[in-house]
Every structure is written in structure tokens, then in C-alpha cells.
Amino acid sequence: MHPIREYLYRMVAVQSDSGTEMERNMANVIYDMIRSHPYFASHPEYCGTFVQNDILNRPVVWALKKGTTDKTIILMGHYDTVEIDSYGMYKPYALNPDVLKEKFKEGNFGDESLKAHLEDENWAFGRGIADMKAGIAINMHILFTNEVEEVNILFIALPDEENMSSGAIMSIPLYLELKDKFNLDYKLCIVPEPEEHTVNGDVDIFAGSAGKFMPIIMAKGVPTHAARIMNGLNSGFIIGETIRNIEICKDMITFKDNIFSQPPSVLLFKDLKPIYDVTVPEYSVALFNFMFLKTRPPMDYMDSIINICKNALDFAVDKYNDTFDYLVREGLVKEENRVKFNPKVMLLSELEHYIKERKPVYKEFREELDRYIMDKVQSKEMTLQEASIHMIKSLLEYSEIIDPVVVIGISPPYYPAVSNDAIPDKNVDYVFENIEDRLREKYGIGLKHYYSNMSMTDISYFSCTNPEEEREFLNNLTVPSGLYDIPVEDIAKLNIPTFKIGPNSRDIHRVGERVYMPDVEELIPGLFRDIIKNLAKSEI
């Protein structure tokens, strides 16, 4: 059995559902595999685990094969996977690739591609076999077998990519620590996340990753009995108009080189009345999904969202006044009964500033609120989205603002958009030099370069070209920093060019998850070795 396949099967056999203590078991197995290798048995100081403020105590596993210079390449992957319950009757075999494949052959699948791959010895099936234990197995093999002495190989295996990317965020101080401890100069990071493309087709190279943020928008109206509707303003109306203007808004799409971000969409919307009654809701909330490329900064999006919220609030007030004007003209109501609204739109950071100026004991209030939210989230009595709603509503109530107001915050997780071409003074021209010629000669294929990968990955946390602007954006996070924060200032100290280059796969996160083993055992490792040789020869 090829050593990469051996590593892969050993890791697939360990269930490592994201967001569970099972991830620790996977980390222990990976660490044991590294420590048992002769190089690390002789140099135990060059490998270890790192944990910082993780509620499940899931570690980053790292290993360094020391070179003769400070040039360093990071080979990074995540060891968590999605669940196996979806395998149904095949669940007992989901972590045994060979048995699972034989059991699948006995099944009745309508997917013609899947049926064809069941008869093809080049495809291996199982939970996590593609996403992304194959990548970790490739990285481990390169770590163990690299003979290019001029380059340091830093192997990194992370927890929790599938959920919040907390492993990638947690690893940032580790990179800084190892950099100083072992005199490392991080030139490059490669992430072998799986990719779906034509068999024996060109290798996809992604030089960046799309960003994602989730604005959570809360409207506070003026409550009134539905039978006296002109005495107030319905927060649901304000949020509804906001949703109408944000949902699949073409102005929010970013694109470059035929790569484009999906337009925004609402993920959650509701009023915050605890029970049904005939009072119009005072508070309503909506949570949106925004994806974007590095070509547009997040604060620019926030400016657009602010304008949409202002227009929605103005529309609601204008419609109220238009209806009231009609009632006055018809002699049905008196002008002095008109409610005169003074509407406001605020970022969460602006709401906090508003409260600080008016409430001398705000600090004590906020500390108590943070403790309450942290306790509820850590005990799993509250999700991060519920925590976000509780935070904004609590601050609005504490502010004692009477008029209609819309507050805009950012709910976790946040994935910054990154691109290698945005990193100053980082030359990556050498990386693929002469590699395409070798691929065409040996396999008849080439390289296909993309500005950005469009799915969310840990790549988002390897560079930050404007930490001040990112911090301004993060000041609107709707949970305590002790629960979630991104150390953008430290990421800016790294600014590591990162490429996503992975094996061919199909149906990740689904029952038919599978990976193309010739890519895993030969093509991708060979490509990585060529990149390492190019780094050794480069003058950077």
C-alpha cells in the first residue's frame, strides 16, 4: 500500500465530527503518527500541539522538518469532518473506505457518475477522505520524505474548519511563536483542499479566497395596538423593506477575471415578541449572508447597507405620513395626533458610543452582559446568532432610545477576503516556474490559475493588508471578544501568500464523498515537491 494511502486510511478510520470532542481523538492520532517517525523521534522539539482558549480543548498539531536556510513553506489542512449520520444504512462502514465501496456496489444509486466511480479502482470513498484527510496525508508524506535541505517544511493540522474556522484563528499566535523560536521566514502556504474538476484535466490553482460576513440588522419600531396602528410604527415593516432591498441585490456582487461572488441573501428574519398578541412588534431582526472578493473592502459594504437601512426606515416613515395625510384630508383624524418620528440608523459601534456618552455605568453593564452571553454560549444554551440578537436588543433597551432605530452589527463567523496579489512585497512568480512544462510532458495537462476560490476556507486567515480597516469592521461584532475575535493585527505580521491546490474529488459533505487517488498518491505530491524545489532555487 502506498504510504499516503496508509496515512489516509488510518485517519479516515477515526471519526472527527466538527464541533465535537471527537476532533481531539483525531489530533492525537496525527500527533502519534508524527512522533513515531524516525526524524521526529530523534528531534521531539520539532513537533507538538498548541491549544488556546478552545472550549473543547482541540489542538493544532504542528511539525517542523528543519532546513539549512530560513525559507519556510507551510503545508496546512484541517482534520475535522462533517457528520456520518447521513450515511443511513451505510453508517457502520463510513470510515472504512474499501468496505464502504463494496457495500455501495450492492446498493441502488441513481447517480451515474457515482456508479461509474464504484467500478473504478482509482476512486476511494468515505467520510472525510476528500475533505480533507487526503490533503493532510499528502502534507504528512511531504513532511516525512522531503529532501530539499534548503527549505523548512512546517506541517499544520487544524481543528474546526467546517464550523467556525476557530482552529485557523487559534493557530495565528503559534505561527508567530515558531517563527521567532526557529528563525523561520514564511514564504508560502499550500492548502490541499479538494477540488472538483474533469479527470485528467488541468490542475486548478487558487491564489486567494472569497470573504464572507453576516450582517445582523435589528429594527426597533414604536409599539402600538393593531387597532390603533397610526399611533406607532411596525418594526416588521422596516425589516421587510430592508430585506426587499438587500436580497439578491446586484450592486453587492463583486467580480474579477470571470470569478464572481454570489449576491446577498437573508438567512433568518423574525420579530422578537415572546408570544402572540395584537401589538405590532417593537423589535424585528434579519441575518444576511454576504460573500465578496478582495476587490471591495468590507467597510464599503457597510456603507451600502447603512444607506439601504436609511432608505427602508425613510420609506416606512414616509408611508406612515402619506397614510396619515390621507386620513387628515378625509377628516378622519386630527393633525395633532400625528406621531413625529426621529428615526436613526446606527452601526453597533455607534450605538455603543451613544450609550457611553449618556450612561456613566455602561462599562459595568457591558461587562455583566458579556459574562451572561459567554456563559449561555459556552453552556450551549444559546447559539452565536441568538447571542448576537440578545446583545443588540439588550443594548437598545439600555440606550432608552424611544424613536425608530435600525442597528447593524456583524454576527460570527467572519471570513476576510484575501488574494496573493494584494500582499505587498511578496513575489510569488517563482512558485510555478517550469512546472506546467513538466505536467504537460508527463501527464498531458497544464495549470489553470484562478484569482480566488469561492468557498469559505482557512486561507482567509493568512494575510491582512489593512488591519486598521478590518478592526474598524470587527468593532461591530455582536458577541464578546472573549467568544469570537480575529487577531487581524497579528495576521498582518504574517501576510503569507497562500495557494489552494488539491486532489480531484466529488460529493464532499455527502454520502458519495470520494477522492481520486492518483491525484492523492502521485500528481499533487509531485506538484508540491516541484514547488519546494522552486522555492529553494528562488532569490527571494
C-alpha positions in Angstrom: 0.0 0.0 0.0 1.3 3.5 -0.9 2.3 5.3 2.3 -0.1 8.2 1.6 -3.0 5.7 1.3 -1.8 4.1 4.5 -1.8 7.5 6.3 -5.2 8.4 4.8 -7.0 5.2 5.7 -5.6 5.5 9.3 -7.0 9.0 9.6 -10.4 8.2 7.9 -10.9 5.4 10.4 -11.1 8.0 13.2 -14.4 9.8 13.4 -13.8 13.5 13.8 -17.1 15.3 13.6 -16.6 19.1 13.6 -17.6 20.8 16.8 -17.2 17.7 19.0 -14.7 16.2 21.3 -14.0 13.5 18.6 -11.7 16.1 17.0 -9.3 15.6 19.9 -9.0 11.9 19.1 -8.1 12.7 15.5 -5.4 15.2 16.7 -3.9 12.5 19.0 -3.7 10.0 16.1 -2.0 12.6 13.8 0.4 13.6 16.6 1.3 9.9 17.3 1.9 9.3 13.6 4.4 12.2 13.5 6.1 11.4 16.8 6.7 7.8 15.7 8.5 8.8 12.5 12.3 8.4 13.0 13.1 12.1 12.3 10.7 13.4 15.0 11.6 10.6 17.4 15.1 11.9 17.2 14.0 15.6 17.2 11.0 15.8 19.5 11.5 19.5 19.9 10.4 19.9 16.3 6.8 18.8 16.8 4.0 19.5 19.2 0.4 20.6 19.9 -1.0 24.0 20.6 -4.3 25.0 22.3 -5.5 28.4 23.2 -9.0 29.3 24.5 -10.7 26.4 22.8 -13.8 25.3 24.7 -13.3 21.7 23.5 -9.6 21.7 24.0 -8.9 20.8 20.4 -5.3 21.3 19.5 -3.4 22.5 16.4 -0.9 19.7 15.6 2.4 21.0 14.2 5.7 19.5 13.0 8.8 21.2 11.5 11.3 19.5 9.3 14.3 21.8 9.6 16.2 23.1 6.6 19.5 24.8 6.2 18.0 28.3 5.5 15.2 30.3 6.9 13.0 29.7 3.8 9.8 28.0 5.0 6.8 26.6 3.4 3.6 25.8 5.4 1.6 22.7 4.5 -1.8 23.2 6.1 -5.0 21.2 6.4 -7.9 20.6 8.7 -8.7 17.3 10.4 -12.4 17.8 11.3 -15.2 16.5 9.1 -18.9 16.7 8.8 -21.1 14.0 10.5 -21.7 10.4 9.3 -25.4 10.1 10.3 -26.4 11.0 6.7 -24.9 7.6 5.6 -28.0 5.9 7.0 -27.7 2.1 6.5 -24.1 2.6 5.4 -23.1 4.5 8.5 -21.2 1.4 10.0 -18.9 1.5 7.0 -18.5 5.2 6.5 -15.0 5.2 8.0 -13.8 2.1 6.2 -13.1 3.1 2.5 -12.7 -0.4 1.0 -15.7 -2.0 2.8 -17.8 1.1 2.1 -17.1 0.8 -1.6 -18.1 -2.8 -1.7 -21.3 -2.1 0.3 -22.2 0.7 -2.1 -21.9 -1.6 -5.0 -24.7 -3.7 -3.5 -26.9 -0.5 -3.3 -29.1 1.1 -5.9 -27.8 4.6 -6.6 -29.3 6.7 -9.4 -26.2 8.9 -9.7 -24.5 7.6 -12.9 -21.2 9.2 -12.0 -21.1 7.6 -8.6 -22.0 4.2 -10.1 -19.1 4.5 -12.6 -16.7 5.5 -9.9 -17.7 2.5 -7.8 -16.3 0.3 -10.6 -13.1 2.4 -10.9 -10.3 1.4 -8.6 -8.9 5.0 -8.7 -11.7 6.4 -6.5 -11.8 5.9 -2.8 -14.9 6.6 -0.7 -15.6 7.6 2.9 -16.3 10.4 5.2 -13.5 12.9 5.3 -11.5 11.0 2.7 -11.6 14.1 0.4 -12.4 16.9 2.8 -9.8 16.9 3.8 -7.8 14.0 5.2 -6.4 13.3 1.8 -4.8 16.7 1.9 -3.3 16.0 5.4 -2.0 12.6 4.2 -0.3 14.4 1.3 1.2 17.0 3.6 2.4 14.4 6.0 4.1 12.4 3.3 5.9 15.5 2.0 7.0 16.3 5.6 8.4 12.8 6.0 10.1 12.5 2.6 11.3 16.0 1.6 14.9 16.0 0.7 15.3 19.7 -0.3 17.5 20.8 2.5 17.3 24.5 1.8 13.6 24.7 2.8 11.9 24.2 6.1 8.7 22.2 6.0 6.1 23.3 8.5 3.2 20.8 8.8 0.0 22.2 10.4 -3.2 20.2 11.1 -6.1 22.3 12.4 -9.4 21.6 14.1 -12.8 23.2 13.3 -12.7 24.3 9.7 -16.2 23.1 8.9 -17.8 25.2 11.7 -16.1 28.5 12.6 -12.5 28.1 11.4 -11.6 28.5 15.1 -8.5 26.3 14.5 -7.1 28.6 11.9 -7.7 31.7 14.1 -6.2 29.9 17.1 -3.1 29.0 15.1 -2.0 32.6 14.4 0.0 33.1 17.6 1.6 29.7 17.0 3.0 30.8 13.6 4.5 33.9 15.3 5.9 31.8 18.1 7.5 29.2 15.8 8.8 32.0 13.5 10.8 33.5 16.4 11.8 30.2 18.0 13.2 28.6 14.9 14.1 31.6 12.8 11.6 30.9 10.1 10.7 33.1 7.1 7.3 32.1 5.8 7.5 32.3 2.1 4.4 30.3 1.1 1.5 28.3 2.4 -0.2 25.5 0.4 -3.6 24.1 1.4 -4.6 20.9 -0.4 -8.4 21.3 -0.1 -10.2 19.0 -2.5 -11.4 20.4 -5.8 -13.9 19.0 -8.3 -12.8 19.0 -12.0 -12.5 16.8 -15.0 -10.5 13.6 -14.5 -7.1 14.1 -16.1 -7.9 17.7 -16.6 -5.8 20.8 -15.7 -4.8 21.4 -12.1 -6.7 24.3 -10.6 -4.6 26.8 -8.7 -6.4 29.3 -6.4 -4.5 32.4 -5.4 -7.0 33.7 -2.9 -10.2 33.0 -1.1 -13.6 34.8 -1.1 -14.8 36.6 2.0 -18.0 36.2 3.9 -19.7 38.3 6.6 -23.1 38.1 8.1 -24.7 41.5 8.9 -27.4 41.2 11.5 -29.9 44.1 11.3 -32.3 44.9 14.1 -35.1 47.4 13.8 -36.8 49.0 16.7 -40.2 50.4 16.0 -42.8 52.1 18.1 -45.2 49.5 19.6 -48.9 50.1 19.4 -52.1 48.0 19.4 -53.0 46.9 15.9 -56.4 48.6 16.3 -54.6 51.9 16.8 -51.9 51.3 14.2 -51.3 55.0 13.4 -50.0 55.5 17.0 -46.8 53.6 16.2 -44.5 52.1 13.6 -44.1 48.4 12.9 -40.5 47.1 13.1 -41.5 44.2 10.9 -42.3 46.7 8.1 -38.9 48.3 8.4 -37.1 44.9 8.4 -39.2 43.7 5.5 -38.3 46.7 3.4 -34.6 46.2 4.3 -34.8 42.6 3.2 -36.5 43.6 -0.1 -33.6 45.9 -1.0 -30.8 43.6 0.1 -32.0 40.2 -1.2 -30.0 39.3 -4.4 -29.0 42.9 -4.8 -26.8 43.1 -7.9 -24.9 46.1 -6.5 -23.4 43.8 -3.9 -21.8 41.5 -6.4 -18.0 41.6 -6.8 -16.2 40.0 -9.7 -12.7 39.7 -11.3 -11.4 37.5 -14.1 -14.8 35.8 -14.6 -14.9 34.9 -10.9 -17.9 36.5 -9.0 -19.4 36.5 -5.6 -23.0 35.4 -5.1 -25.4 38.2 -4.3 -26.6 38.5 -0.6 -29.5 36.6 0.8 -31.4 36.6 4.1 -30.8 33.6 6.3 -33.1 34.5 9.2 -35.8 37.0 9.9 -38.3 37.3 12.7 -39.9 39.6 15.2 -38.8 39.3 18.8 -42.2 39.1 20.5 -42.1 36.2 23.0 -45.8 35.4 22.5 -48.5 36.3 20.0 -50.7 39.3 20.8 -52.2 42.1 18.8 -49.4 44.6 19.5 -47.2 45.3 16.5 -43.6 44.1 17.1 -41.3 46.6 18.7 -38.2 44.6 17.6 -37.6 42.7 14.4 -34.3 41.2 13.1 -32.8 39.8 10.0 -29.5 38.0 9.4 -27.9 38.1 5.9 -25.2 36.2 4.1 -22.7 38.4 2.1 -19.9 37.0 0.0 -17.3 39.2 -1.6 -13.9 39.3 -3.2 -10.8 41.2 -2.1 -11.7 43.9 -4.8 -14.2 45.5 -2.4 -13.4 46.2 1.3 -16.0 45.2 3.9 -16.5 48.7 5.2 -17.6 49.8 1.8 -20.3 47.2 2.0 -21.3 48.6 5.4 -21.7 52.0 3.9 -24.1 50.5 1.3 -26.0 48.6 4.0 -26.4 51.8 6.0 -27.9 53.5 3.0 -30.3 50.7 2.4 -31.4 50.8 6.0 -31.8 54.5 5.9 -33.9 54.2 2.8 -36.0 51.4 4.4 -36.6 53.5 7.5 -37.4 56.6 5.5 -39.8 54.5 3.3 -41.6 53.3 6.4 -41.9 56.8 7.9 -42.9 58.3 4.6 -45.7 55.7 4.1 -46.9 56.4 7.6 -47.1 60.1 6.9 -48.7 59.5 3.5 -51.4 57.4 5.1 -51.8 60.0 7.9 -52.1 62.8 5.3 -54.9 60.9 3.7 -56.7 60.4 7.0 -56.4 64.1 7.8 -57.7 65.1 4.3 -60.7 62.9 4.8 -61.4 64.5 8.2 -60.9 61.2 10.0 -58.0 62.2 12.3 -56.6 65.4 13.6 -53.1 66.6 12.7 -52.1 67.0 16.3 -52.4 63.2 16.7 -49.7 62.5 14.1 -46.6 60.8 15.6 -43.5 62.7 14.7 -40.7 60.2 14.4 -37.0 61.0 14.6 -35.5 57.8 13.0 -31.9 56.8 13.3 -29.6 54.2 11.6 -26.5 53.1 13.6 -23.7 50.7 13.4 -23.4 48.7 16.6 -20.2 50.6 17.4 -22.1 53.9 17.1 -24.8 52.6 19.4 -22.2 51.7 22.0 -20.6 55.2 21.6 -24.1 56.7 22.0 -24.7 54.8 25.2 -21.2 55.6 26.7 -21.9 59.3 26.4 -25.1 59.0 28.3 -24.6 56.2 30.8 -21.8 56.6 33.3 -22.1 52.9 34.4 -22.1 51.5 30.9 -18.8 49.7 31.5 -20.3 47.7 34.4 -23.4 47.0 32.4 -21.5 45.7 29.4 -19.2 43.5 31.5 -22.2 41.8 33.1 -23.9 41.4 29.7 -20.7 39.9 28.2 -20.5 37.4 31.1 -24.1 36.4 30.7 -23.7 35.8 27.0 -20.4 33.9 27.3 -21.9 31.6 30.0 -25.0 30.9 27.8 -23.0 30.2 24.7 -20.4 28.0 26.4 -23.1 26.0 28.1 -24.8 25.7 24.7 -28.0 27.3 25.9 -27.5 30.0 23.2 -26.2 29.9 19.7 -23.9 32.7 18.4 -26.8 34.0 16.3 -29.1 34.1 19.4 -26.2 35.7 21.3 -26.0 38.4 18.6 -29.7 39.1 18.8 -29.6 39.3 22.6 -26.6 41.6 22.5 -28.2 44.2 20.2 -31.6 44.1 21.9 -30.1 44.5 25.3 -28.0 47.5 24.2 -31.0 49.1 22.5 -33.2 48.6 25.6 -30.4 50.0 27.8 -30.0 53.0 25.5 -33.6 54.1 26.2 -33.9 55.3 22.6 -37.6 56.0 22.0 -37.7 56.7 18.3 -37.5 54.1 15.5 -33.9 52.9 15.0 -32.1 50.4 12.9 -28.8 48.9 14.3 -26.3 47.0 12.1 -23.9 44.5 13.6 -21.7 41.6 12.4 -22.5 38.1 13.6 -19.8 35.5 13.6 -18.1 33.9 11.7 -16.3 36.4 9.5 -14.1 35.3 6.7 -11.9 38.1 5.3 -11.4 38.1 1.5 -7.7 37.5 0.7 -5.7 37.5 -2.5 -2.0 37.0 -3.1 -1.8 39.9 -5.5 -2.9 42.2 -2.7 0.0 41.3 -0.4 2.8 44.0 -0.8 6.4 42.9 -1.4 5.6 39.2 -1.7 6.8 37.8 -5.0 5.3 34.5 -6.0 6.3 34.5 -9.7 8.8 31.7 -9.0 6.3 29.3 -7.5 5.1 27.6 -10.7 8.2 28.2 -12.9 8.6 25.3 -15.4 6.0 23.2 -13.6 3.5 23.4 -16.4 6.0 22.1 -18.9 6.7 19.1 -16.7 3.0 18.4 -16.2 2.3 18.6 -20.0 5.2 16.3 -20.7 4.3 13.7 -18.1 0.5 13.9 -17.9 -0.6 16.0 -20.9 -2.2 18.6 -18.6 -1.5 22.1 -17.5 -2.3 24.6 -14.8 -5.4 26.7 -14.6 -5.0 29.8 -12.4 -7.8 31.5 -10.6 -7.9 34.8 -8.8 -9.9 33.3 -5.9 -11.5 30.3 -4.5 -15.2 31.0 -4.0 -15.9 28.7 -1.0 -15.0 29.6 2.6 -11.6 28.3 3.7 -9.0 28.8 6.4 -6.9 30.7 3.8 -8.8 33.8 4.9 -6.6 34.0 8.0 -3.1 34.0 6.3 -3.0 37.7 5.3 -4.4 41.0 6.2 -3.3 44.1 4.2 -5.3 46.7 6.1 -5.6 45.7 9.7 -6.9 49.2 10.7 -9.9 48.9 8.4 -10.5 45.3 9.4 -10.5 46.3 13.1 -13.0 49.1 12.4 -15.2 46.5 10.8 -14.7 44.0 13.6 -15.7 46.7 16.2 -19.3 45.8 15.1 -19.1 42.2 16.2 -22.2 41.3 18.1 -20.6 38.9 20.6 -18.0 39.4 23.4 -14.4 39.3 22.1 -13.8 36.5 24.6 -16.1 34.4 22.5 -15.0 35.5 19.0 -12.4 37.8 17.5 -9.9 37.8 14.7 -6.4 39.0 15.6 -6.0 40.9 12.3 -3.1 42.9 13.7 -1.1 39.6 14.2 -2.2 38.3 10.8 -0.8 41.4 9.2 2.6 40.5 10.7 2.4 37.2 8.7 0.9 38.1 5.3 1.8 34.7 3.8 1.0 34.1 0.1 -1.3 31.0 0.1 -2.4 28.7 -2.7 -5.2 26.2 -2.6 -4.1 23.2 -4.7 -5.9 19.9 -4.0 -6.9 16.5 -5.4 -9.9 15.8 -7.6 -13.0 14.9 -5.6 -16.7 14.5 -5.7 -19.7 15.0 -3.4 -17.9 16.3 -0.3 -20.2 16.5 2.7 -22.5 14.0 1.0 -22.8 10.2 1.2 -20.9 9.8 -2.0 -17.8 11.7 -0.8 -14.8 10.3 -2.7 -11.3 11.3 -3.9 -9.3 10.5 -6.9 -6.3 8.5 -5.6 -3.9 9.1 -8.5 -4.0 12.8 -7.6 -3.5 11.9 -3.9 -0.7 9.5 -4.4 1.2 11.0 -7.3 0.0 14.2 -9.0 -0.4 16.6 -6.1 2.7 15.4 -4.1 4.8 15.7 -7.2 3.5 19.2 -7.8 4.3 20.1 -4.1 7.8 18.8 -4.5 8.4 20.9 -7.6 7.1 24.0 -5.7 9.5 23.3 -2.9 12.4 22.9 -5.4 11.4 26.3 -6.9 11.4 27.9 -3.5 14.9 26.5 -2.8 16.2 28.0 -6.1 14.5 31.3 -5.8 16.3 34.5 -4.9 13.6 35.8 -2.6 
